[in-house]
């Protein structure tokens, strides 16, 4: 059975897409820690990030770096925090979270934003993606 992330990539479940290439997909987390919290995933469904080949792992990290650069340009924040947890969805993913303090990276402190604000934020990040 396909993971929820594979279903998002396939277009079966809507997402606020930030960036995409032939091997990766980035979209806003629907349970964000901060506005612009983005998930970066490989299109290839692999449960555990460290089961990716070295090349796949490096490519995913480089794609995430480009997404983080776009977030930093589009959003008012001091840094982009990076986390790999991999417990909730059996599909490798990287969390990129806009930060103004270390406490912004508390995964027990989820936020809610309107659909309009999420769409606006995704578009702002996508416009800065290179």
N, C-alpha and C positions, 0 to 999 in steps of 0.2 A: 504494500500500500504506500502510495506517495506521501511524503511529509507535507505538512501545511506549506512549507517554503517551496517545495516543488510545485505545489498547486498554485502558489502565487506566481512563480515564474511562468507557468503554463497559462496564466490569465484566468484560471478558474475561480480565484479569490482576488478581489481588488486590493491594490496597494498604492501607497504614495511613493512612486518610483523616483529615485534620486539620480541613479546612474545605472548603466548596463553596458556590457560588452559581450563578446561571444562566449566567455567562460564565467562571468560574474554578474551579480545583480545586487543593487543596493536600494533599500527602501526604508521609510520611516517606521520605527517601532510603534505599534498601536498602543503600547503601555509604556510610554517614554519616562525616563528619569528627568529629562529636560526637553524643551522644544528643540527639535532637530536631531534627537537621538535616532541614529541610523543603524540598521543591520546590514552587514555586508556578507554575502554568501556565495559559495561556488554554485554554479548551475548543476554541476554533477552532485548527485545526492550521496553524501558521505556523512555518517553519523558523527564521527569523532575527528576533530580538526587535525590531530596528529596522525591520522590514517591517510591523509592526503600525501601524495608523493612529494618529494622535496621541491620539484618544479611547480606543482599545483599550489603548495603552501606558499612559496615565494611569490608566485603570481597573485594569489589572493591578498597577501600583505601589501604588495605594490599597488594593487587596485584600491585597497582600503586607504592607503596613504593619499592617493589622488582624491578620494571622497573626503577624507579629513581636511585636505587643503581647501576643497570647495566649501565645506562647512565653516571653516575658520574665516573665509572671505565673506560668507553670506550671513553669518550669525554673530551677535555681540557676545563674545566669550574670550576667556584668557587662553584656554587650551582645549584640545579635543582629547578626552580620556578614552582609553582602549581597554576592553575587557573581553575575555573569552571564557564563557562559563559552560555552555553546551549542555545544560541539564534539562531545560524545558522542552526543546524541540530536537528530535533526532536528525539534525541536519547541521553540519558545521557552520558556524557563524561568528562574526566579530561584531561587538557592540562599539560604536563610536558615539561618545556622549560629549556634547558641548559643556565645558566646565568653567565656573568662575571661582570655585573652591573645591577642595577634596571631598567635602561632604555632599557635593552634587552627584557623586558616584555611588550613592546608597541605593542598592537594588530593592530596598524595602520602602522606598519613597517614590512611588510611581505618580505621574501627573496625568491630567486629562486636558485635551485641547479640542476645540471645535474642528469639524471637518474642513471648514473654510480655512482655518489657521494652519492645519496640517497641509492642505493643498498648496497654500501660499508659501509655506516653508519649504516643501519639497521642490517647488518651482524655483525658489531663490537659490537653493543649493545646486539644483540641476543646471541653472544658468552659469554657475561658477565652475562647474566640472570641466576639467581639461583632459 
